[in-house]
Each structure stands twice: as structure tokens, then as C-alpha cells.
Amino acid sequence: MKPTLIIEYCPKCGWLLRAAWMAQELLTTFTNDLHAVQLVPSEVAGRYTVHLNETLLWDRKREGHFPEPKELKQRVRDVIDPERSLGHSDR
């Protein structure tokens, strides 16, 4: 079964649009590789995390910033298909 990507974001911080934009970027790149991308409003203030099934790919607090699409695409790729080229996102 294809993995599900979960973006948990803080709605009180106004991060829904950021989460939706990242979901769009990931769905465009991994159209045939993902089962779904879920946007989950967090009950924890300031949270912005990205999981691929149970694997934590990004935690804004741990990393110190929001992910750029390139960074997150590389991390998703590294889990689901490490040999895959992401073209300009690999540079």
C-alpha cells in the first residue's frame, strides 16, 4: 500500500495555507507514489510536523524553520524511492 503523508499544522498560527501549499507541491511531485496527503489541525500551539506513515520527516521546532519544498521532497523521496531523481530539486 502507498504511504500517507500527514502535515500537522497550528491553525491558531494561521499555517493552513502553508500546509496546503506544501501538500500541493508534494502531490504534484509524488502523484503515483502517495496514497494521500492529510492536513491535520494541531491542538498544540506552534506545531508544524510532517510524517510519512509513522516516520517523522520534519518538525519545525526541531529544525528551527519551516521546510522548503525542495527539502521536504528530498526527505519524502529518500524514504519511498531513494534512487529517484527529483530533477532541479536535487541540485
C-alpha positions as CSV (number, residue, x, y, z in Angstrom):
1,M,0.0,0.0,0.0
2,K,1.2,3.5,-0.8
3,P,2.2,5.7,2.2
4,T,0.1,8.5,3.6
5,L,1.8,11.9,4.3
6,I,0.4,13.8,7.2
7,I,1.0,17.5,7.7
8,E,0.0,18.7,11.2
9,Y,-0.1,22.4,11.5
10,C,-1.2,25.0,14.0
11,P,-4.4,26.6,12.9
12,K,-4.2,29.4,15.6
13,C,-0.9,30.4,14.0
14,G,-2.5,30.7,10.5
15,W,-0.5,27.9,8.9
16,L,-3.2,26.2,7.0
17,L,-2.3,27.9,3.7
18,R,1.4,26.9,4.2
19,A,0.3,23.3,4.9
20,A,-2.0,23.3,1.8
21,W,0.7,24.7,-0.4
22,M,3.2,22.0,0.8
23,A,0.5,19.3,0.2
24,Q,0.1,20.6,-3.4
25,E,3.8,20.6,-4.0
26,L,4.2,17.0,-2.7
27,L,1.1,15.7,-4.5
28,T,2.4,17.2,-7.8
29,T,5.8,15.6,-7.4
30,F,4.7,12.2,-5.9
31,T,1.3,11.7,-7.8
32,N,1.8,8.0,-8.2
33,D,3.7,7.3,-5.0
34,L,1.4,8.6,-2.2
35,H,-1.9,7.2,-1.1
36,A,-3.0,10.6,0.4
37,V,-1.8,13.8,2.0
38,Q,-3.7,14.7,5.1
39,L,-3.9,18.1,6.6
40,V,-4.4,17.8,10.4
41,P,-5.1,20.9,12.6
42,S,-3.0,20.5,15.7
43,E,-4.2,21.1,19.2
44,V,-0.6,22.0,20.2
45,A,0.2,25.7,19.5
46,G,3.1,26.3,17.2
47,R,3.3,22.7,15.8
48,Y,4.2,22.0,12.2
49,T,5.2,18.5,11.6
50,V,5.3,16.2,8.6
51,H,5.0,12.4,8.9
52,L,5.2,9.7,6.2
53,N,3.1,7.0,7.8
54,E,4.8,6.7,11.2
55,T,8.1,8.3,10.2
56,L,8.7,11.9,11.3
57,L,10.2,13.7,8.3
58,W,10.1,17.3,9.6
59,D,9.4,19.1,12.9
60,R,9.6,22.9,12.7
61,K,10.7,23.3,16.3
62,R,13.5,20.7,16.0
63,E,14.7,22.0,12.6
64,G,14.3,25.7,13.6
65,H,12.4,26.7,10.5
66,F,9.7,25.6,8.0
67,P,10.7,23.2,5.3
68,E,11.3,24.5,1.8
69,P,9.6,22.3,-0.8
70,K,13.0,21.1,-2.1
71,E,14.0,19.9,1.4
72,L,10.7,18.1,2.1
73,K,10.6,16.5,-1.4
74,Q,14.1,15.1,-0.8
75,R,13.1,13.6,2.5
76,V,10.0,12.0,1.1
77,R,12.0,10.7,-1.8
78,D,14.7,9.3,0.5
79,V,12.0,7.2,2.2
80,I,9.8,6.0,-0.6
81,D,12.3,5.8,-3.6
82,P,15.9,6.7,-2.7
83,E,17.2,6.1,-6.3
84,R,14.6,8.5,-7.8
85,S,15.8,11.7,-9.4
86,L,14.0,14.9,-8.4
87,G,15.5,16.9,-11.3
88,H,16.0,20.5,-10.2
89,S,15.1,19.7,-6.6
90,D,18.2,17.6,-6.3
91,R,20.5,20.5,-7.1
